[in-house]
Structure formats: structure tokens, C-alpha cells
Amino acid sequence: MKHVPDATADRTFTEDGTTDRDSVDSLLSELDEYAVEQALRIAESGVDAEISYLTIGPDDARDALRKALAMGGDSAIHVSDEDIVGSDAFGTSLVLARAIERHGFDLVLCGMASTDGTMGVVPAILAERLGVPAVTHLEDLAIENGTATGRREGDGATARIQGALPAVVSVTDRSGDARYPSFKGIMAAKKKPLETLDLADLGLDAAQVGPAGARSAVDAATRRPARTKGEIVTDDGTGGAGLATFLTTKKFI
Amino acid sequence: MAEILVLVDHTDGAVRKPTLELLTLARRLGEPSAVFLGPGVDAATEALGRYGAHRVYVVDAPEVDEYLVTPAVDALTQIAERTGPAAILLPSGPDGKEIAARVALRLDSGLITDAVDIQAGADGPVTEQSAFAATYQVTAHVTQGVPVITVKPNAVAPEPAPVTPAVEKQDIDFGPAAAAVRVLSRTPRERGDRPELTEADLVVSGGRGVNGAENFALIERIADLLGAAVGASRAAVDAGWYPHSHQVGQTGTQVSPQLYLAAGISGAIQHRAGMQTSKTIVAVNKDPDAPIFELADHGVVGDLFEVLPQLADEIERRRS
């Protein structure tokens, strides 16, 4: 899971081109809640499952883990290290892969993308690093007979796809509404084990992650000029005709 | 001249417009070569040549259709290792992005996704991206290996530059991972008579205010009069009024057309993230405080069931 700046707030970049995490509140990426939901549904389907959540981030990223634990699940791992700040998708996936290998897994469930970076490539890179199938971008998910199967809305087609476990699976916001934590769940979450790891615990060093390990660089991040406020008219019975006139002047008609 | 690899997005040889845009952008960086995977290259070669592909590398192996993404990763990686390109360009859909990411990892290269423009720079391609629901414009470059870049549709208008391509068959050594994810069935998205949402120059979208599947006929009427694609907000899609493949927004399709007409859409942040870079935005909504009006070049505060029929009649009258 990822702890991200609230997408409904006014998000900004810092001087060095990384996300400014101090200016707005952060929360569990909405798209990751769908992955939590799918994990809980698998466990509830009668499969003998243990659910662990994993996040990378500063101290307050634990809030994302607590939110997920309040929805359900068993334990959580928080990877925190100053040197990870500014990692690209390759650095991030390297840290995730090491933490996942250390813990062991049958299934890695991810959201389709984070709501801040929106690249949506970490699940695929993670699968490549772990050497397991990537069953990604699923609108529904079934785990049966050691396989993950689901419907994927791809570039030009919709496909039903299937891969054998262990696998990395990512689910979209169409996969099923995420539940709200109950009061009981919130109280129970406080007692669930939460392990904190740093880079050394994962056998990684600073050169492999953060800006040092990044393979691309931001040259500039500039705020787009606000759109010039257009003409807003209240319909007095000629609104449609006025709109047609506007479209004509813009040569759309 | 430096070779630029462009992964072709096609259905049985019918090349989709974003590929022509990639070829157009590739010419700014060097000499484009198309990488064509699957059957149908004969049908595609003319179109690829018309937009400047000097070479077409073909991999017509059953693996490409039978398995997801990884055969394409094997093919593109091995062709890149053989040809030593100056950049690799792919379309920014779910498939294109995953192929790009895995190719970049294998080539020890950097990756930039969702570029909306590319220029040649002193140290390789310089990309432009939109960030934070398109409130920011970010320029970036790859610092390691062959730059792998995915580009959003409508980043550039396709410009012909006809050449006769050399078609070269490529044999690929598919690794064990190629067969990791099987495609059990594949249904190509229906093309219909309207332009595809991702490719359309004009988009007419309906939201919660359309208030019913049957009322989308009104949205479709305007779309057909303008030659536009039909879009829908997440609320309209979740209500089952229009198919998910038409959803415009952060988790649906992100569009950047010349004209975006939003009817009965309030403009939640997730929707704005998917259409905010449209060149001209017009909105019709009953609520004068709807956030969509902050983006609109022309907005009508009113009932879409009165405004849109009048607009349709007026378009027909002005055309006759």
C-alpha cells in the first residue's frame, strides 16, 4: 500500500521535484483499498490465508497500515529509511521485492496505480523482480486451484487472463467496493503486529535507491497557469443557441 | 541516424492512431523503426511507412497472442539489444506501460510514462508530463540506459512522412516467463461508428445529471452531430448507464481532445484529472457551483434536457 497526499487537496512539488508531503494531509491511496478488499474477500472465502500489509514511507505512513488493518487482516510491515526518499519505480519495487521475499508470499495484491504518481508500473516490475506471473489490471479476481484469474481491460481489448500462484495481482477500482473499518476493527488494529524495517534489514544500500538509484530525473515541475475563467451564462431559454455560437466561433461547427 | 523503436498498437494489422503519433514524435529524435508483434503485418506496413517507419521488425509468433505482456517484453528487449536504439516509444495503455516497465528493467534503463510531449535534448529525449490531476507540468529525462517512454494518445497530430519500409522478420527466444499469464479469451473493443475515446479530437460526456441510460441518446445525438466520441463520468458508469470503456477520469480513460463537452457532470477531482488538459472545455450543469465551471471556457447553468436539444437543433440549422 501507499500513503499518498490527499488527491482532493491542492498538491505541490518541492524545489527538488519530489512530491511535497508536508503541505497536505496524506492517507491510504484510494486505489490500494480495492486490493485490501480483495485480500479480505479471499480470506473470507475459506482459504487458509494470512494477510500482511506492506508500505514504504516516513513515520506517518503507518497510518495507511493502520487503516488497512482496521479493515481486516493480520499484520503489517513498514519499511522506513531516509535514503529511500526520492526513489523512482525501480527503487521502490526493489525495496518492496526484498521485503516481500524476506516475509515469504503466495500472492502479492496491489492497487492498479497510486493516486499520486499514477504510473501503474510497480506491480509489473515487482513481478519481473520476483520472477512470478503478473496478473494485472483486473476488474474481477478469482483465486482457485492455485491460479489467479480475472478480467483485464487492456489497450484495445478486454481479456480473461490467468496465472499460477505465486503471483503479483493488481486490481482496478471496478473490482468491488472497499469496506469501511468498523469501530471494533479500528480498536483491534491497534493490537496487531507492525514490524519496522530499514534498508540494512533488507540487505540494500543507499546507492540502489533514492535519487542515487533513480534512472530518470525531473528537470522542472511548474504549476500550469490556471485556466482563464470562461464565460458562464445562466440559461434564459437561449443557452443552447449561445453554446452553438461559441462552438461556431471556435470552428467546431 | 539514431534508430528509434516504436511498438505498434494494432488489431490484426489495423494500426491504431496513437502509433502514428508515436512515429511522428520518433522522427524528432531519429529514424523510426516499427516493432510489429502478431499477425497482420502486410496490412500494416503501408500505414507504418506513410508515417515514416524506415524499418518494420516483425515477430509473428503464437506466444504474442496466447500470453499477456511478457512475450512482447522478450521481443522488444531482444530487438533493442540487437539494434541499439536511441529511444523506445510505446503507447500509454495498461499493456504499453507494463511492457515498457519490464523492458526498462531488463535493459537497465530508465522509464518515463504518460508523456504528453517529447523533444530532442542534448542528453537525449526530454519529456513533458502532466501531474497532480494536470495542475502541474513536469519536464524530465532518463539518466540511465536507453530511454523507454510511453506516450499518451493525442500528444501530437500524426504527420505523414512517406518512406518504403524494409520489413525484417525477427526470431525471438521466448524465456520461461513468456508463458506466465495465459490469455483465456480476448474481446477487441467494439469500434462502432463513433471515434474511439482515446483517439477522438472531440468528446461529448454525460454524467449523473443525464439521469438514466436511455437519456444518453441525447449525448450521442450531440456527439454524432459534432463527429465526437462519447464519454461518461464514473457516476454514470457506476449507475450502469454507459459502458465502463467510455469512462473518462483518473481511473478510466484520460483524454486530451480539442473540445470536451461535459453535460450533467459536476467535475469531481477524479474526473477533472481525466479531462483537464482538453484544449477547449464547455459545460452544461444545473448547479452554478459545480467545479466543472472553473475549467469551462464556456458554461451554461441550466437544464441539459433543455440546453442540449436546442444545441442540437441549432447545429443542424447552421449546417443546413
Interface residues (C-beta under 8 A of the other chain):
Chain A: A7 T8 D10 R11 T12 F13 G17 L31 D88 A89 F90 M112 A113 T115 D116 T118 M119 G120 V121 A124 I125 E128 R129 G131 V132 P133 A134 V135 T136 H137 E139 T149 R152 E153 G154 D155 G156 A157 T158 A159 R160 I161 Q162 G163 A164 T172 D173 R174 A214 R215 S216 A217 V218 D219 A220 A221 T222 R223 R224 R227 T228 K229 G230 E231 I232 V233 T234 D235 G237 T238 G239 G240 A241 G242 L243 A244 F246 L247 T248 K250 F252 I253
Chain B: D9 H10 T11 R16 L68 V69 T70 V73 P91 G93 P94 D95 G96 K97 E98 A100 A101 R102 A104 L105 R106 S109 G110 L111 I112 T113 D114 V126 S130 A131 F132 A133 A134 T135 Y136 Q137 V138 T139 A140 H141 V142 T143 Q144 G145 A177 A180 V181 R182 V183 L184 S185 R186 T187 P188 R189 L202 L226 H244 S245 Q250 T251 Q258 L259 I269 Q270 A273 T280 I281 V282 V284 P288 F293 E294 L295 A296 D297 H298 G299 V300 V301 G302 D303 E306 V307 L308 P309 Q310 L311 A312 D313 E314 I315 R318 R319
